[in-house]
């Protein structure tokens, strides 16, 4: 037997949860925090472009690339995302190679 559509009314506490979960200020703060972390990770990767680097610097850069890959997983699929993910994967390989040159590769 088919069920009838019904109207559901949230309780006051349930409505508060939904309001908090959709609060633009919280979303904006979360995006700012993610952006700051991605920027910090990008700086760690860029630091390997000049001069000789230690194994610690390559490890930090590799970890930064891997973390940025994880952060990008939340984004919707797009051509730009696919290209960025590919570039980050290539960079992570380069950082692994740098670690291998120091005798500390995975």
mmCIF file of the C-alpha atoms, coordinates in Angstrom:
data_MODEL
# 
_entry.id   MODEL 
# 
loop_
_atom_site.group_PDB 
_atom_site.id 
_atom_site.type_symbol 
_atom_site.label_atom_id 
_atom_site.label_alt_id 
_atom_site.label_comp_id 
_atom_site.label_asym_id 
_atom_site.label_entity_id 
_atom_site.label_seq_id 
_atom_site.pdbx_PDB_ins_code 
_atom_site.Cartn_x 
_atom_site.Cartn_y 
_atom_site.Cartn_z 
_atom_site.occupancy 
_atom_site.B_iso_or_equiv 
_atom_site.pdbx_formal_charge 
_atom_site.auth_seq_id 
_atom_site.auth_comp_id 
_atom_site.auth_asym_id 
_atom_site.auth_atom_id 
_atom_site.pdbx_PDB_model_num 
ATOM 1   C CA . UNK A 1 1   ? 0.000  0.000  0.000   1.00 0.00 ? 1   UNK A CA 1 
ATOM 2   C CA . UNK A 1 2   ? 1.547  3.374  -0.987  1.00 0.00 ? 2   UNK A CA 1 
ATOM 3   C CA . UNK A 1 3   ? 2.297  5.791  1.790   1.00 0.00 ? 3   UNK A CA 1 
ATOM 4   C CA . UNK A 1 4   ? 0.899  9.278  1.741   1.00 0.00 ? 4   UNK A CA 1 
ATOM 5   C CA . UNK A 1 5   ? 3.210  12.245 1.690   1.00 0.00 ? 5   UNK A CA 1 
ATOM 6   C CA . UNK A 1 6   ? 3.390  13.916 5.032   1.00 0.00 ? 6   UNK A CA 1 
ATOM 7   C CA . UNK A 1 7   ? 4.657  17.217 6.299   1.00 0.00 ? 7   UNK A CA 1 
ATOM 8   C CA . UNK A 1 8   ? 7.444  17.043 8.843   1.00 0.00 ? 8   UNK A CA 1 
ATOM 9   C CA . UNK A 1 9   ? 8.001  19.927 11.206  1.00 0.00 ? 9   UNK A CA 1 
ATOM 10  C CA . UNK A 1 10  ? 11.338 20.159 12.962  1.00 0.00 ? 10  UNK A CA 1 
ATOM 11  C CA . UNK A 1 11  ? 11.399 20.655 16.687  1.00 0.00 ? 11  UNK A CA 1 
ATOM 12  C CA . UNK A 1 12  ? 13.013 23.818 17.986  1.00 0.00 ? 12  UNK A CA 1 
ATOM 13  C CA . UNK A 1 13  ? 16.250 21.994 18.876  1.00 0.00 ? 13  UNK A CA 1 
ATOM 14  C CA . UNK A 1 14  ? 16.346 20.231 15.493  1.00 0.00 ? 14  UNK A CA 1 
ATOM 15  C CA . UNK A 1 15  ? 15.831 23.559 13.744  1.00 0.00 ? 15  UNK A CA 1 
ATOM 16  C CA . UNK A 1 16  ? 18.727 25.006 15.754  1.00 0.00 ? 16  UNK A CA 1 
ATOM 17  C CA . UNK A 1 17  ? 20.979 22.173 14.560  1.00 0.00 ? 17  UNK A CA 1 
ATOM 18  C CA . UNK A 1 18  ? 20.020 22.799 10.929  1.00 0.00 ? 18  UNK A CA 1 
ATOM 19  C CA . UNK A 1 19  ? 20.539 26.541 11.363  1.00 0.00 ? 19  UNK A CA 1 
ATOM 20  C CA . UNK A 1 20  ? 23.997 26.005 12.855  1.00 0.00 ? 20  UNK A CA 1 
ATOM 21  C CA . UNK A 1 21  ? 24.941 23.533 10.128  1.00 0.00 ? 21  UNK A CA 1 
ATOM 22  C CA . UNK A 1 22  ? 24.007 25.999 7.399   1.00 0.00 ? 22  UNK A CA 1 
ATOM 23  C CA . UNK A 1 23  ? 25.341 29.154 9.041   1.00 0.00 ? 23  UNK A CA 1 
ATOM 24  C CA . UNK A 1 24  ? 27.276 31.021 6.352   1.00 0.00 ? 24  UNK A CA 1 
ATOM 25  C CA . UNK A 1 25  ? 29.737 32.479 8.855   1.00 0.00 ? 25  UNK A CA 1 
ATOM 26  C CA . UNK A 1 26  ? 30.771 28.987 9.957   1.00 0.00 ? 26  UNK A CA 1 
ATOM 27  C CA . UNK A 1 27  ? 31.085 27.847 6.353   1.00 0.00 ? 27  UNK A CA 1 
ATOM 28  C CA . UNK A 1 28  ? 33.159 30.902 5.464   1.00 0.00 ? 28  UNK A CA 1 
ATOM 29  C CA . UNK A 1 29  ? 35.466 30.295 8.440   1.00 0.00 ? 29  UNK A CA 1 
ATOM 30  C CA . UNK A 1 30  ? 35.919 26.649 7.452   1.00 0.00 ? 30  UNK A CA 1 
ATOM 31  C CA . UNK A 1 31  ? 36.758 27.679 3.886   1.00 0.00 ? 31  UNK A CA 1 
ATOM 32  C CA . UNK A 1 32  ? 39.250 30.265 5.188   1.00 0.00 ? 32  UNK A CA 1 
ATOM 33  C CA . UNK A 1 33  ? 40.917 27.597 7.334   1.00 0.00 ? 33  UNK A CA 1 
ATOM 34  C CA . UNK A 1 34  ? 41.133 25.190 4.392   1.00 0.00 ? 34  UNK A CA 1 
ATOM 35  C CA . UNK A 1 35  ? 42.497 27.927 2.149   1.00 0.00 ? 35  UNK A CA 1 
ATOM 36  C CA . UNK A 1 36  ? 45.112 28.865 4.744   1.00 0.00 ? 36  UNK A CA 1 
ATOM 37  C CA . UNK A 1 37  ? 46.215 25.233 5.040   1.00 0.00 ? 37  UNK A CA 1 
ATOM 38  C CA . UNK A 1 38  ? 46.420 24.798 1.264   1.00 0.00 ? 38  UNK A CA 1 
ATOM 39  C CA . UNK A 1 39  ? 48.455 28.018 1.030   1.00 0.00 ? 39  UNK A CA 1 
ATOM 40  C CA . UNK A 1 40  ? 50.784 26.840 3.803   1.00 0.00 ? 40  UNK A CA 1 
ATOM 41  C CA . UNK A 1 41  ? 51.232 23.494 2.056   1.00 0.00 ? 41  UNK A CA 1 
ATOM 42  C CA . UNK A 1 42  ? 51.892 25.220 -1.265  1.00 0.00 ? 42  UNK A CA 1 
ATOM 43  C CA . UNK A 1 43  ? 54.621 27.304 0.366   1.00 0.00 ? 43  UNK A CA 1 
ATOM 44  C CA . UNK A 1 44  ? 56.269 24.115 1.650   1.00 0.00 ? 44  UNK A CA 1 
ATOM 45  C CA . UNK A 1 45  ? 56.235 22.672 -1.857  1.00 0.00 ? 45  UNK A CA 1 
ATOM 46  C CA . UNK A 1 46  ? 57.523 25.880 -3.486  1.00 0.00 ? 46  UNK A CA 1 
ATOM 47  C CA . UNK A 1 47  ? 60.438 26.007 -1.058  1.00 0.00 ? 47  UNK A CA 1 
ATOM 48  C CA . UNK A 1 48  ? 62.023 23.032 -2.846  1.00 0.00 ? 48  UNK A CA 1 
ATOM 49  C CA . UNK A 1 49  ? 62.450 24.962 -6.097  1.00 0.00 ? 49  UNK A CA 1 
ATOM 50  C CA . UNK A 1 50  ? 65.665 26.754 -5.178  1.00 0.00 ? 50  UNK A CA 1 
ATOM 51  C CA . UNK A 1 51  ? 68.967 25.516 -3.868  1.00 0.00 ? 51  UNK A CA 1 
ATOM 52  C CA . UNK A 1 52  ? 69.887 22.225 -2.247  1.00 0.00 ? 52  UNK A CA 1 
ATOM 53  C CA . UNK A 1 53  ? 67.290 20.846 0.151   1.00 0.00 ? 53  UNK A CA 1 
ATOM 54  C CA . UNK A 1 54  ? 67.484 18.520 3.118   1.00 0.00 ? 54  UNK A CA 1 
ATOM 55  C CA . UNK A 1 55  ? 65.534 15.296 3.413   1.00 0.00 ? 55  UNK A CA 1 
ATOM 56  C CA . UNK A 1 56  ? 63.320 17.023 5.990   1.00 0.00 ? 56  UNK A CA 1 
ATOM 57  C CA . UNK A 1 57  ? 62.387 19.710 3.460   1.00 0.00 ? 57  UNK A CA 1 
ATOM 58  C CA . UNK A 1 58  ? 61.529 17.097 0.826   1.00 0.00 ? 58  UNK A CA 1 
ATOM 59  C CA . UNK A 1 59  ? 59.518 15.106 3.356   1.00 0.00 ? 59  UNK A CA 1 
ATOM 60  C CA . UNK A 1 60  ? 57.606 18.224 4.411   1.00 0.00 ? 60  UNK A CA 1 
ATOM 61  C CA . UNK A 1 61  ? 56.909 19.060 0.755   1.00 0.00 ? 61  UNK A CA 1 
ATOM 62  C CA . UNK A 1 62  ? 55.766 15.508 -0.015  1.00 0.00 ? 62  UNK A CA 1 
ATOM 63  C CA . UNK A 1 63  ? 53.461 15.498 3.011   1.00 0.00 ? 63  UNK A CA 1 
ATOM 64  C CA . UNK A 1 64  ? 52.100 18.906 1.976   1.00 0.00 ? 64  UNK A CA 1 
ATOM 65  C CA . UNK A 1 65  ? 51.322 17.642 -1.536  1.00 0.00 ? 65  UNK A CA 1 
ATOM 66  C CA . UNK A 1 66  ? 49.585 14.577 -0.128  1.00 0.00 ? 66  UNK A CA 1 
ATOM 67  C CA . UNK A 1 67  ? 47.549 16.676 2.306   1.00 0.00 ? 67  UNK A CA 1 
ATOM 68  C CA . UNK A 1 68  ? 46.478 19.040 -0.478  1.00 0.00 ? 68  UNK A CA 1 
ATOM 69  C CA . UNK A 1 69  ? 45.349 15.998 -2.482  1.00 0.00 ? 69  UNK A CA 1 
ATOM 70  C CA . UNK A 1 70  ? 43.207 14.919 0.464   1.00 0.00 ? 70  UNK A CA 1 
ATOM 71  C CA . UNK A 1 71  ? 41.757 18.414 0.884   1.00 0.00 ? 71  UNK A CA 1 
ATOM 72  C CA . UNK A 1 72  ? 40.865 18.550 -2.813  1.00 0.00 ? 72  UNK A CA 1 
ATOM 73  C CA . UNK A 1 73  ? 38.811 15.360 -2.530  1.00 0.00 ? 73  UNK A CA 1 
ATOM 74  C CA . UNK A 1 74  ? 35.947 17.450 -1.131  1.00 0.00 ? 74  UNK A CA 1 
ATOM 75  C CA . UNK A 1 75  ? 35.698 19.540 -4.289  1.00 0.00 ? 75  UNK A CA 1 
ATOM 76  C CA . UNK A 1 76  ? 33.246 18.590 -7.023  1.00 0.00 ? 76  UNK A CA 1 
ATOM 77  C CA . UNK A 1 77  ? 34.711 16.931 -10.092 1.00 0.00 ? 77  UNK A CA 1 
ATOM 78  C CA . UNK A 1 78  ? 35.848 19.357 -12.781 1.00 0.00 ? 78  UNK A CA 1 
ATOM 79  C CA . UNK A 1 79  ? 38.486 19.669 -15.453 1.00 0.00 ? 79  UNK A CA 1 
ATOM 80  C CA . UNK A 1 80  ? 40.417 22.112 -13.265 1.00 0.00 ? 80  UNK A CA 1 
ATOM 81  C CA . UNK A 1 81  ? 40.340 19.758 -10.292 1.00 0.00 ? 81  UNK A CA 1 
ATOM 82  C CA . UNK A 1 82  ? 41.528 16.847 -12.427 1.00 0.00 ? 82  UNK A CA 1 
ATOM 83  C CA . UNK A 1 83  ? 44.470 18.889 -13.732 1.00 0.00 ? 83  UNK A CA 1 
ATOM 84  C CA . UNK A 1 84  ? 45.427 20.089 -10.249 1.00 0.00 ? 84  UNK A CA 1 
ATOM 85  C CA . UNK A 1 85  ? 45.215 16.586 -8.783  1.00 0.00 ? 85  UNK A CA 1 
ATOM 86  C CA . UNK A 1 86  ? 47.449 15.312 -11.595 1.00 0.00 ? 86  UNK A CA 1 
ATOM 87  C CA . UNK A 1 87  ? 49.994 18.092 -10.988 1.00 0.00 ? 87  UNK A CA 1 
ATOM 88  C CA . UNK A 1 88  ? 50.012 17.432 -7.228  1.00 0.00 ? 88  UNK A CA 1 
ATOM 89  C CA . UNK A 1 89  ? 50.571 13.717 -7.827  1.00 0.00 ? 89  UNK A CA 1 
ATOM 90  C CA . UNK A 1 90  ? 53.503 14.513 -10.120 1.00 0.00 ? 90  UNK A CA 1 
ATOM 91  C CA . UNK A 1 91  ? 54.938 16.876 -7.508  1.00 0.00 ? 91  UNK A CA 1 
ATOM 92  C CA . UNK A 1 92  ? 54.591 14.205 -4.801  1.00 0.00 ? 92  UNK A CA 1 
ATOM 93  C CA . UNK A 1 93  ? 56.595 11.812 -7.009  1.00 0.00 ? 93  UNK A CA 1 
ATOM 94  C CA . UNK A 1 94  ? 59.321 14.438 -7.409  1.00 0.00 ? 94  UNK A CA 1 
ATOM 95  C CA . UNK A 1 95  ? 59.465 14.951 -3.656  1.00 0.00 ? 95  UNK A CA 1 
ATOM 96  C CA . UNK A 1 96  ? 59.698 11.173 -3.159  1.00 0.00 ? 96  UNK A CA 1 
ATOM 97  C CA . UNK A 1 97  ? 62.588 11.132 -5.636  1.00 0.00 ? 97  UNK A CA 1 
ATOM 98  C CA . UNK A 1 98  ? 64.267 13.910 -3.655  1.00 0.00 ? 98  UNK A CA 1 
ATOM 99  C CA . UNK A 1 99  ? 63.893 11.830 -0.501  1.00 0.00 ? 99  UNK A CA 1 
ATOM 100 C CA . UNK A 1 100 ? 65.277 8.791  -2.315  1.00 0.00 ? 100 UNK A CA 1 
ATOM 101 C CA . UNK A 1 101 ? 68.365 10.809 -3.247  1.00 0.00 ? 101 UNK A CA 1 
ATOM 102 C CA . UNK A 1 102 ? 68.831 11.365 0.476   1.00 0.00 ? 102 UNK A CA 1 
ATOM 103 C CA . UNK A 1 103 ? 68.414 7.636  1.032   1.00 0.00 ? 103 UNK A CA 1 
ATOM 104 C CA . UNK A 1 104 ? 65.074 8.109  2.807   1.00 0.00 ? 104 UNK A CA 1 
ATOM 105 C CA . UNK A 1 105 ? 62.450 7.286  0.180   1.00 0.00 ? 105 UNK A CA 1 
ATOM 106 C CA . UNK A 1 106 ? 59.376 5.190  0.947   1.00 0.00 ? 106 UNK A CA 1 
# 
